[in-house]
């Protein structure tokens, strides 16, 4: 992954698919593997939650049918459930599945981690990007 150091620290800053600093995907609901609002990934993120999607009803129903119910609230995990229009960090493999299934949600490319480029080119991602 091509990342760079921030100006004031030695911490590595994640980049988006344009090679720019990764933007927050969503703070309400708080998304991301690390529940910090960003579609960052790391060695413990086996699902590679790097795609910032704007979920649709079609996507949510598809995901539920695949065994990942993102609609039903789980209060003890501070999860209120998603509704169409919410942004959420998706696993790249699930998002690629949705393309084949014809239910791929649009994505925020500014908030999608550059690691997505290991799976698709920027030209392939662009048609799914929001304005």
WOBEL-V277638 format. One record per backbone hydrogen bond with DSSP energy under -0.5 kcal/mol. CO is the residue of the C=O (numbers start at 1). NH is the residue of the N-H. If there is no record, write none. Layout:
co->CO nh->NH
co->CO nh->NH
This chain:
co->1 nh->3
co->4 nh->13
co->6 nh->9
co->11 nh->6
co->13 nh->4
co->14 nh->22
co->15 nh->114
co->16 nh->19
co->20 nh->16
co->26 nh->31
co->29 nh->28
co->31 nh->36
co->31 nh->37
co->32 nh->35
co->37 nh->25
co->37 nh->26
co->38 nh->40
co->40 nh->33
co->42 nh->45
co->44 nh->46
co->45 nh->48
co->47 nh->93
co->48 nh->50
co->48 nh->92
co->50 nh->52
co->50 nh->113
co->51 nh->53
co->51 nh->90
co->52 nh->108
co->53 nh->55
co->53 nh->88
co->55 nh->85
co->56 nh->60
co->57 nh->61
co->58 nh->62
co->59 nh->63
co->60 nh->64
co->61 nh->65
co->62 nh->66
co->63 nh->68
co->64 nh->67
co->67 nh->69
co->68 nh->70
co->70 nh->82
co->74 nh->77
co->74 nh->79
co->75 nh->78
co->78 nh->80
co->79 nh->74
co->83 nh->86
co->86 nh->55
co->88 nh->53
co->88 nh->90
co->90 nh->50
co->90 nh->51
co->91 nh->95
co->92 nh->96
co->93 nh->97
co->94 nh->98
co->95 nh->99
co->96 nh->100
co->97 nh->101
co->98 nh->102
co->98 nh->103
co->98 nh->104
co->99 nh->102
co->106 nh->54
co->107 nh->109
co->107 nh->130
co->108 nh->111
co->109 nh->17
co->109 nh->112
co->110 nh->23
co->111 nh->113
co->112 nh->17
co->113 nh->116
co->114 nh->117
co->115 nh->118
co->116 nh->119
co->116 nh->120
co->121 nh->125
co->122 nh->126
co->123 nh->127
co->125 nh->128
co->125 nh->129
co->126 nh->129
co->128 nh->107
